Amino acid sequence: QRKNPFSSDDRLASKPAHTHRGDPTYGRPPEGSRTEQRGKDAHSHVGKEVEELCLVIRRTGEVGEDGHVTVTFGQLFETYVTISNKVVGILLRARKHGLVHFEGEMLWQGKDDDVVITLL
């Protein structure tokens, strides 16, 4: 309808056709939309799961000489998998936010059971 010369709907003509990479709204849902609200809700939910994971690490891990709590991936997996099946994804998110540290890009059940996860 934006390109229709016979359209008399001014609302369509006043909106920009496309946003560009430099635009702050590029790649984002319209403000106030249900899509934006779903994104905010999902972000909040994942944040709560990261907090819960840190609490589980604190509860099941051991305090080291440096004062940091550590736990092996195998031990954490066995404990946390009863809470959520997204252990690895939540661990990656926690590392992205600087809350935990572990070696490697990805952790695999069985293969990486002895990898030490440190709560920062």
N, CA, C and O atoms as a DFTB+ gen file, in Angstrom:
480 C
 N C O
     1  1       0.807      -1.191       0.000
     2  2       0.000       0.000       0.000
     3  2       0.857       1.265       0.000
     4  3       0.404       2.314      -0.458
     5  1       2.098       1.178       0.511
     6  2       2.944       2.370       0.530
     7  2       3.242       2.865      -0.881
     8  3       3.380       4.066      -1.114
     9  1       3.339       1.940      -1.802
    10  2       3.699       2.306      -3.169
    11  2       2.483       2.508      -4.064
    12  3       2.627       2.891      -5.225
    13  1       1.298       2.256      -3.543
    14  2       0.087       2.368      -4.335
    15  2      -0.282       3.847      -4.511
    16  3      -0.644       4.506      -3.536
    17  1      -0.195       4.376      -5.737
    18  2      -0.495       5.808      -5.940
    19  2      -1.974       6.126      -5.738
    20  3      -2.339       7.293      -5.596
    21  1      -2.824       5.108      -5.723
    22  2      -4.248       5.334      -5.574
    23  2      -4.721       5.211      -4.133
    24  3      -5.903       5.404      -3.848
    25  1      -3.809       4.892      -3.226
    26  2      -4.172       4.736      -1.827
    27  2      -4.289       6.111      -1.180
    28  3      -3.434       6.977      -1.368
    29  1      -5.341       6.291      -0.430
    30  2      -5.521       7.569       0.259
    31  2      -5.220       7.435       1.751
    32  3      -5.490       8.354       2.524
    33  1      -4.665       6.300       2.155
    34  2      -4.381       6.065       3.569
    35  2      -3.066       6.749       3.935
    36  3      -1.990       6.257       3.593
    37  1      -3.152       7.881       4.628
    38  2      -1.963       8.661       4.982
    39  2      -1.103       7.970       6.024
    40  3       0.100       8.221       6.087
    41  1      -1.697       7.091       6.855
    42  2      -0.911       6.403       7.884
    43  2       0.186       5.560       7.250
    44  3       1.305       5.517       7.761
    45  1      -0.117       4.894       6.152
    46  2       0.876       4.040       5.495
    47  2       1.962       4.866       4.838
    48  3       3.131       4.480       4.868
    49  1       1.613       5.965       4.260
    50  2       2.588       6.790       3.551
    51  2       3.546       7.483       4.516
    52  3       4.678       7.788       4.141
    53  1       3.116       7.737       5.751
    54  2       3.963       8.470       6.681
    55  2       5.019       7.590       7.351
    56  3       6.009       8.105       7.871
    57  1       4.819       6.271       7.343
    58  2       5.792       5.375       7.976
    59  2       6.966       5.127       7.037
    60  3       6.780       5.007       5.827
    61  1       8.173       5.050       7.591
    62  2       9.312       4.716       6.721
    63  2       9.181       3.277       6.226
    64  3       8.735       2.394       6.959
    65  1       9.568       3.057       4.988
    66  2       9.434       1.730       4.382
    67  2      10.395       0.729       5.009
    68  3      10.010      -0.412       5.264
    69  1      11.628       1.131       5.260
    70  2      12.638       0.209       5.794
    71  2      13.541       0.947       6.769
    72  3      13.762       2.151       6.640
    73  1      14.052       0.219       7.733
    74  2      15.073       0.792       8.606
    75  2      16.433       0.305       8.117
    76  3      16.534      -0.719       7.441
    77  1      17.454       1.036       8.462
    78  2      18.807       0.696       8.026
    79  2      19.673       0.358       9.227
    80  3      19.315       0.664      10.364
    81  1      20.805      -0.268       8.977
    82  2      21.672      -0.769      10.040
    83  2      22.031       0.267      11.100
    84  3      22.144      -0.104      12.268
    85  1      22.206       1.479      10.782
    86  2      22.581       2.498      11.760
    87  2      21.423       2.938      12.641
    88  3      21.634       3.555      13.686
    89  1      20.225       2.632      12.233
    90  2      19.025       3.029      12.959
    91  2      18.909       2.236      14.262
    92  3      19.051       1.013      14.238
    93  1      18.654       2.896      15.405
    94  2      18.546       2.161      16.685
    95  2      17.386       1.174      16.727
    96  3      17.401       0.262      17.554
    97  1      16.391       1.320      15.875
    98  2      15.262       0.382      15.853
    99  2      15.481      -0.777      14.889
   100  3      14.622      -1.648      14.761
   101  1      16.625      -0.793      14.210
   102  2      16.912      -1.851      13.242
   103  2      16.983      -3.212      13.942
   104  3      17.710      -3.365      14.924
   105  1      16.239      -4.190      13.448
   106  2      16.266      -5.539      13.989
   107  2      15.509      -5.680      15.306
   108  3      15.677      -6.679      16.006
   109  1      14.695      -4.715      15.649
   110  2      13.934      -4.757      16.899
   111  2      12.443      -4.705      16.584
   112  3      12.029      -4.089      15.602
   113  1      11.646      -5.353      17.420
   114  2      10.198      -5.288      17.193
   115  2       9.679      -3.882      17.500
   116  3      10.311      -3.136      18.249
   117  1       8.547      -3.525      16.929
   118  2       7.982      -2.193      17.208
   119  2       7.737      -1.997      18.701
   120  3       7.320      -2.917      19.405
   121  1       8.004      -0.786      19.165
   122  2       7.849      -0.476      20.584
   123  2       6.387      -0.642      20.997
   124  3       5.474      -0.183      20.311
   125  1       6.192      -1.308      22.130
   126  2       4.849      -1.513      22.646
   127  2       4.110      -2.699      22.037
   128  3       2.960      -2.961      22.392
   129  1       4.756      -3.414      21.129
   130  2       4.100      -4.543      20.477
   131  2       4.127      -5.785      21.373
   132  3       4.879      -5.846      22.346
   133  1       3.306      -6.757      21.035
   134  2       3.291      -8.011      21.787
   135  2       4.612      -8.756      21.588
   136  3       5.071      -9.449      22.496
   137  1       5.216      -8.621      20.432
   138  2       6.512      -9.264      20.172
   139  2       7.576      -8.708      21.107
   140  3       8.382      -9.457      21.659
   141  1       7.573      -7.390      21.283
   142  2       8.538      -6.781      22.199
   143  2       8.308      -7.296      23.622
   144  3       9.270      -7.589      24.333
   145  1       7.056      -7.410      24.040
   146  2       6.747      -7.887      25.387
   147  2       7.184      -9.338      25.577
   148  3       7.710      -9.692      26.633
   149  1       6.969     -10.184      24.560
   150  2       7.423     -11.582      24.649
   151  2       8.933     -11.652      24.792
   152  3       9.445     -12.476      25.548
   153  1       9.650     -10.800      24.078
   154  2      11.106     -10.759      24.194
   155  2      11.559     -10.350      25.582
   156  3      12.499     -10.928      26.129
   157  1      10.896      -9.359      26.154
   158  2      11.233      -8.916      27.512
   159  2      10.942     -10.020      28.529
   160  3      11.723     -10.248      29.453
   161  1       9.812     -10.699      28.348
   162  2       9.461     -11.795      29.257
   163  2      10.476     -12.927      29.181
   164  3      10.868     -13.486      30.205
   165  1      10.903     -13.267      27.958
   166  2      11.895     -14.337      27.782
   167  2      13.218     -13.947      28.423
   168  3      13.861     -14.772      29.073
   169  1      13.626     -12.706      28.246
   170  2      14.882     -12.230      28.836
   171  2      14.822     -12.326      30.361
   172  3      15.790     -12.742      30.997
   173  1      13.704     -11.948      30.935
   174  2      13.526     -12.022      32.384
   175  2      13.567     -13.469      32.869
   176  3      14.172     -13.766      33.900
   177  1      12.922     -14.368      32.125
   178  2      12.890     -15.787      32.504
   179  2      14.298     -16.388      32.502
   180  3      14.673     -17.110      33.425
   181  1      15.065     -16.085      31.465
   182  2      16.428     -16.614      31.379
   183  2      17.281     -16.036      32.508
   184  3      18.113     -16.744      33.076
   185  1      17.088     -14.776      32.834
   186  2      17.829     -14.172      33.942
   187  2      17.566     -14.885      35.257
   188  3      18.479     -15.083      36.058
   189  1      16.309     -15.273      35.478
   190  2      15.969     -16.007      36.698
   191  2      16.610     -17.391      36.704
   192  3      17.048     -17.871      37.749
   193  1      16.666     -18.038      35.528
   194  2      17.313     -19.355      35.456
   195  2      18.806     -19.246      35.724
   196  3      19.380     -20.129      36.361
   197  1      19.446     -18.184      35.253
   198  2      20.875     -17.978      35.521
   199  2      21.095     -17.797      37.023
   200  3      22.028     -18.368      37.587
   201  1      20.240     -17.006      37.667
   202  2      20.351     -16.817      39.120
   203  2      20.189     -18.147      39.854
   204  3      20.933     -18.437      40.791
   205  1      19.225     -18.945      39.430
   206  2      18.987     -20.232      40.079
   207  2      20.188     -21.165      39.888
   208  3      20.568     -21.887      40.810
   209  1      20.782     -21.147      38.693
   210  2      21.967     -21.963      38.441
   211  2      23.107     -21.558      39.378
   212  3      23.794     -22.421      39.924
   213  1      23.309     -20.264      39.564
   214  2      24.365     -19.791      40.467
   215  2      24.103     -20.247      41.899
   216  3      25.038     -20.601      42.617
   217  1      22.848     -20.242      42.316
   218  2      22.509     -20.722      43.658
   219  2      22.787     -22.212      43.802
   220  3      23.265     -22.659      44.845
   221  1      22.490     -22.986      42.755
   222  2      22.759     -24.429      42.792
   223  2      24.262     -24.676      42.868
   224  3      24.705     -25.556      43.606
   225  1      25.048     -23.915      42.117
   226  2      26.508     -24.056      42.164
   227  2      27.006     -23.735      43.569
   228  3      27.862     -24.439      44.105
   229  1      26.467     -22.669      44.165
   230  2      26.894     -22.274      45.514
   231  2      26.551     -23.357      46.535
   232  3      27.328     -23.626      47.451
   233  1      25.367     -23.984      46.365
   234  2      24.923     -25.020      47.300
   235  2      25.695     -26.324      47.155
   236  3      26.029     -26.964      48.152
   237  1      25.981     -26.724      45.909
   238  2      26.594     -28.040      45.686
   239  2      28.111     -27.990      45.574
   240  3      28.777     -29.014      45.721
   241  1      28.657     -26.820      45.318
   242  2      30.101     -26.717      45.119
   243  2      30.884     -26.619      46.403
   244  3      30.326     -26.604      47.500
   245  1      32.191     -26.552      46.241
   246  2      33.105     -26.427      47.382
   247  2      33.876     -25.121      47.257
   248  3      34.255     -24.707      46.161
   249  1      34.102     -24.479      48.402
   250  2      34.854     -23.228      48.413
   251  2      36.338     -23.558      48.340
   252  3      36.856     -24.336      49.141
   253  1      37.014     -22.953      47.364
   254  2      38.446     -23.189      47.190
   255  2      39.273     -22.243      48.030
   256  3      38.737     -21.411      48.763
   257  1      40.591     -22.374      47.919
   258  2      41.508     -21.525      48.675
   259  2      41.377     -20.059      48.286
   260  3      41.616     -19.168      49.102
   261  1      40.993     -19.813      47.025
   262  2      40.850     -18.436      46.553
   263  2      39.498     -17.825      46.924
   264  3      39.235     -16.663      46.611
   265  1      38.646     -18.597      47.584
   266  2      37.350     -18.092      48.006
   267  2      36.231     -18.309      47.007
   268  3      35.067     -18.050      47.313
   269  1      36.575     -18.789      45.795
   270  2      35.566     -19.051      44.771
   271  2      34.977     -20.445      44.952
   272  3      35.673     -21.378      45.353
   273  1      33.700     -20.573      44.655
   274  2      33.026     -21.865      44.733
   275  2      33.222     -22.589      43.400
   276  3      33.008     -22.009      42.335
   277  1      33.628     -23.850      43.465
   278  2      33.826     -24.648      42.251
   279  2      33.017     -25.928      42.337
   280  3      32.745     -26.448      43.419
   281  1      32.638     -26.423      41.158
   282  2      31.900     -27.674      41.039
   283  2      32.258     -28.277      39.687
   284  3      32.542     -27.545      38.739
   285  1      32.247     -29.592      39.589
   286  2      32.511     -30.209      38.294
   287  2      31.225     -30.203      37.482
   288  3      30.125     -30.181      38.034
   289  1      31.380     -30.223      36.167
   290  2      30.220     -30.220      35.288
   291  2      29.347     -31.447      35.516
   292  3      28.121     -31.339      35.502
   293  1      29.947     -32.594      35.723
   294  2      29.181     -33.812      35.950
   295  2      28.301     -33.702      37.180
   296  3      27.131     -34.082      37.149
   297  1      28.859     -33.186      38.258
   298  2      28.097     -33.022      39.493
   299  2      26.978     -31.998      39.305
   300  3      25.851     -32.214      39.751
   301  1      27.292     -30.884      38.644
   302  2      26.288     -29.855      38.398
   303  2      25.181     -30.379      37.488
   304  3      24.001     -30.114      37.719
   305  1      25.567     -31.118      36.461
   306  2      24.581     -31.655      35.528
   307  2      23.597     -32.567      36.253
   308  3      22.386     -32.450      36.068
   309  1      24.112     -33.467      37.070
   310  2      23.234     -34.402      37.789
   311  2      22.287     -33.670      38.732
   312  3      21.138     -34.080      38.901
   313  1      22.758     -32.596      39.344
   314  2      21.926     -31.842      40.279
   315  2      20.926     -30.966      39.548
   316  3      19.743     -30.949      39.890
   317  1      21.396     -30.234      38.536
   318  2      20.568     -29.210      37.904
   319  2      19.597     -29.760      36.865
   320  3      18.579     -29.129      36.579
   321  1      19.898     -30.927      36.297
   322  2      19.037     -31.456      35.238
   323  2      17.641     -31.786      35.767
   324  3      16.689     -31.841      34.989
   325  1      17.506     -32.006      37.070
   326  2      16.176     -32.227      37.639
   327  2      15.384     -30.928      37.713
   328  3      14.156     -30.955      37.790
   329  1      16.077     -29.790      37.691
   330  2      15.431     -28.477      37.730
   331  2      15.101     -28.018      36.310
   332  3      13.991     -27.559      36.041
   333  1      16.071     -28.147      35.407
   334  2      15.888     -27.691      34.036
   335  2      16.748     -28.530      33.104
   336  3      17.835     -28.973      33.474
   337  1      16.252     -28.743      31.894
   338  2      17.011     -29.520      30.923
   339  2      17.911     -28.633      30.059
   340  3      18.490     -29.110      29.083
   341  1      18.032     -27.360      30.405
   342  2      18.827     -26.419      29.629
   343  2      20.123     -26.034      30.347
   344  3      20.539     -24.876      30.309
   345  1      20.752     -27.002      30.996
   346  2      21.926     -26.733      31.821
   347  2      23.027     -26.034      31.023
   348  3      23.538     -24.998      31.449
   349  1      23.385     -26.585      29.891
   350  2      24.509     -26.050      29.122
   351  2      24.193     -24.655      28.597
   352  3      25.044     -23.767      28.655
   353  1      22.991     -24.454      28.090
   354  2      22.612     -23.137      27.576
   355  2      22.636     -22.074      28.658
   356  3      23.089     -20.953      28.424
   357  1      22.154     -22.419      29.833
   358  2      22.148     -21.469      30.944
   359  2      23.581     -21.205      31.420
   360  3      23.914     -20.080      31.792
   361  1      24.430     -22.247      31.408
   362  2      25.848     -22.053      31.767
   363  2      26.527     -21.093      30.790
   364  3      27.292     -20.220      31.201
   365  1      26.246     -21.256      29.504
   366  2      26.847     -20.371      28.505
   367  2      26.386     -18.925      28.716
   368  3      27.178     -17.992      28.587
   369  1      25.122     -18.749      29.035
   370  2      24.595     -17.407      29.291
   371  2      25.244     -16.815      30.541
   372  3      25.586     -15.633      30.563
   373  1      25.414     -17.633      31.581
   374  2      26.050     -17.156      32.815
   375  2      27.499     -16.753      32.545
   376  3      27.985     -15.764      33.094
   377  1      28.190     -17.523      31.696
   378  2      29.578     -17.167      31.369
   379  2      29.617     -15.869      30.570
   380  3      30.502     -15.038      30.778
   381  1      28.678     -15.692      29.673
   382  2      28.611     -14.471      28.867
   383  2      28.468     -13.240      29.761
   384  3      29.000     -12.175      29.446
   385  1      27.754     -13.384      30.868
   386  2      27.552     -12.273      31.792
   387  2      28.621     -12.201      32.879
   388  3      28.525     -11.376      33.788
   389  1      29.645     -13.064      32.793
   390  2      30.764     -13.004      33.726
   391  2      30.475     -13.567      35.101
   392  3      31.135     -13.193      36.070
   393  1      29.499     -14.462      35.209
   394  2      29.145     -15.031      36.509
   395  2      29.855     -16.347      36.800
   396  3      30.075     -16.684      37.963
   397  1      30.218     -17.095      35.761
   398  2      30.935     -18.362      35.935
   399  2      32.079     -18.425      34.932
   400  3      32.118     -17.680      33.953
   401  1      33.013     -19.342      35.206
   402  2      34.128     -19.574      34.279
   403  2      34.349     -21.072      34.144
   404  3      34.305     -21.808      35.129
   405  1      34.589     -21.517      32.909
   406  2      34.995     -22.897      32.649
   407  2      35.738     -22.923      31.330
   408  3      35.557     -22.052      30.480
   409  1      36.571     -23.927      31.174
   410  2      37.376     -24.065      29.969
   411  2      36.550     -24.692      28.852
   412  3      35.682     -25.529      29.099
   413  1      36.832     -24.280      27.632
   414  2      36.177     -24.860      26.467
   415  2      35.002     -24.028      25.999
   416  3      34.472     -23.186      26.725
   417  1      34.611     -24.292      24.755
   418  2      33.481     -23.579      24.164
   419  2      32.155     -24.171      24.590
   420  3      31.207     -23.443      24.882
   421  1      32.086     -25.494      24.626
   422  2      30.844     -26.202      24.906
   423  2      31.138     -27.344      25.871
   424  3      32.234     -27.904      25.863
   425  1      30.167     -27.683      26.693
   426  2      30.325     -28.801      27.614
   427  2      29.390     -29.925      27.191
   428  3      28.220     -29.697      26.882
   429  1      29.931     -31.153      27.183
   430  2      29.155     -32.325      26.765
   431  2      29.058     -33.303      27.928
   432  3      30.048     -33.581      28.605
   433  1      27.864     -33.817      28.148
   434  2      27.652     -34.792      29.218
   435  2      28.503     -36.018      28.944
   436  3      28.567     -36.496      27.812
   437  1      29.154     -36.525      29.976
   438  2      30.026     -37.692      29.849
   439  2      31.446     -37.281      29.523
   440  3      32.363     -37.563      30.295
   441  1      31.644     -36.625      28.402
   442  2      32.978     -36.233      27.953
   443  2      33.598     -35.165      28.861
   444  3      34.791     -35.223      29.159
   445  1      32.807     -34.207      29.293
   446  2      33.323     -33.077      30.068
   447  2      32.888     -33.100      31.532
   448  3      32.822     -32.052      32.174
   449  1      32.593     -34.281      32.060
   450  2      32.121     -34.374      33.446
   451  2      33.140     -33.866      34.461
   452  3      32.756     -33.448      35.553
   453  1      34.439     -33.893      34.124
   454  2      35.482     -33.467      35.069
   455  2      35.888     -32.005      34.905
   456  3      36.773     -31.530      35.615
   457  1      35.254     -31.286      33.980
   458  2      35.573     -29.860      33.797
   459  2      35.092     -29.086      35.014
   460  3      33.961     -29.257      35.470
   461  1      35.968     -28.229      35.535
   462  2      35.666     -27.449      36.743
   463  2      34.967     -26.161      36.334
   464  3      35.434     -25.436      35.456
   465  1      33.843     -25.887      36.982
   466  2      33.103     -24.638      36.784
   467  2      33.289     -23.802      38.042
   468  3      33.041     -24.264      39.156
   469  1      33.727     -22.572      37.845
   470  2      34.008     -21.669      38.964
   471  2      32.955     -20.570      38.998
   472  3      32.702     -19.913      37.989
   473  1      32.349     -20.376      40.149
   474  2      31.388     -19.302      40.346
   475  2      32.149     -18.034      40.669
   476  3      32.864     -17.976      41.670
   477  1      32.007     -17.031      39.845
   478  2      32.728     -15.774      40.043
   479  2      31.871     -14.810      40.829
   480  3      32.296     -13.688      41.104
